[in-house]
């Protein structure tokens, strides 16, 4: 989880062009005059008409995927290119294709309405082209910090790479934990936090990382965006203070980029996708001497996490 002053880490690390505090459901379709060429996963060639947008929402699938269907509340991983389009011009605002091979996380519960309309119901492996008028985007005020005016329609090309519902969890071979000095982690139903029992003893002074389930995926590399489930507990009393399960959806972050606490950056690197890990994080590698007051974390608290690595991109 992040070291910043947010106790529930639901705001995922993706471009702010994608996010809005509220969202609404639905679906859509129709033509827009926008043409898209290219293969899935590769930078698309996008042609936007020189005429002004018609002010209507439109979304269509230009490459049909065969994977699972996105549901409201899923964490979606996708490559994207986003444009602003008005009656005088259009311009590229942001793109995951332009900066390398790392896609972005789209929290379907926290998107501008037009993006949610487009994504919910799409299948993994699909390429979508979506035109979002201001009323389904940032409204008549726009988003000046993103160079979006109140007259701009938004054009997105979206390659849906993966989706993770709230039931997602580790998959692999269970590994016995025999160290009596460390917390015990019980089994749980999909979508529920595992029960943790903290021993009545002093916590370890150094970071402890143990594999509870060994996944079959590739090792995690620095700079990747991870899809995770996690639950956090205090060593001193065993109280749960934060959980993606309680939030109702998986969490995402870029790893190895100082966007999460040092204990996570160190403990998750090199671990296999699909694994469940136990992390015991001393204060210096957690929230430090200031703690995190709003979550009841003191400056000398050792933290216990159970983390499932769902995907890495």
Residue, then its C-alpha position, 0 to 999 in steps of 0.5 A: x500500500x502507499x505511504x501517502x496519507x490514504x488508508x484505503x488504497x482504492x485509487x489505482x496508479x493510472x493516468x488521471x485522464x481515466x478517473x472520476x469520483x463518481x461513475x454510472x453504468x450502461x452500454x453504448x454503440x454506434x458510429x462516430x466517424x473515427x477510424x482505427x487500424x492496427x493489431x491488438x497490443x500495438x500502437x493503433x493508427x487513429x483517424x479522427x474526422x476534421x468535422x466537429x463531434x456530434x455530441x453523442x456517445x459512441x462505442x464499438x468493438x473493432x477487434x473481438x476478443x474471446x476472453x472473459x467479459x468485464x463486469x462492473x466493479x472489475x479492475x481492468x488492465x488495458x492499453x489505451x490512447x486518449x484524444x481530445x476532439x472539438x470543433x477546431x482540432x483534435x490532439x493526443x492527450x495520453x497513451x500507454x502505447x507511446x511510453x513503452x509496453x506497460x498498460x494502465x489500470x482502469x478501476x471500473x468503479x471509478x471511471x468517467x461515465x463514458x469509459x465505464x459504459x464502453x468497458x463494462x460488457x467488453x471481452x478481454x482481447x478486444x479493441x474498442x474505439x469510444x467517443x465520449x461527449x462532455x456530458x459523459x466525460x468531465x462536463x462543461x468545466x472540462x479538466x484544465x489540468x489534463x488540457x481538456x476543455x468543456x467543449x472537448x469530446x474524448x476519443x479512446x482506443x482501448x485494448x482490454x488486456x485483462x480483468x480481475x473481479x472481486x473474487x480473484x485470488x492466488x492460484x498455485x501450490x500451498x506451502x506450509x509455514x513452519x516458523x512459529x514466530x510468524x503469524x498464521x494465515x487461514x483459508x478463506x472463500x474467494x473474495x474474502x480476506x484470509x484470517x490471520x493470527x498474530x503470535x503473542x511475541x515481539x515482532x521481528x525487527x527485519x522484513x519477513x517475506x514468506x510464500x504461502x501459495x506458489x504461483x505458476x506465473x513469471x517473476x515480478x519485475x520493477x516498473x510493472x503494474x500489479x493487480x493485487x488482493x491484500x489485507x493488512x493487520x497490526x502486529x500488536x493486536x491483530x486488528x485488520x486496518x485495510x483490505x482490498x476485500x473490504x473495498x470490494x475490488x482488487x488493487x493495482x500499483x506500479x512496483x519498484x517505483x516508490x509508489x508503495x511502502x518500501x516493504x512492499x517494493x522489496x517484498x514483492x519484487x521477484x515473486x511469481x504471479x499467482x502467489x500468496x505472500x505473507x509480509x511482516x513489515x517493520x516500521x522503518x519499511x512501512x509508514x515510518x515514525x509518523x505512522x498513519x493516524x487515520x488508520x490507527x497505525x502508530x509510529x512503532x507498529x509492525x504491519x502484517x500483510x497477506x498479498x495475492x499477486x493476481x497479475x503483472x504487466 
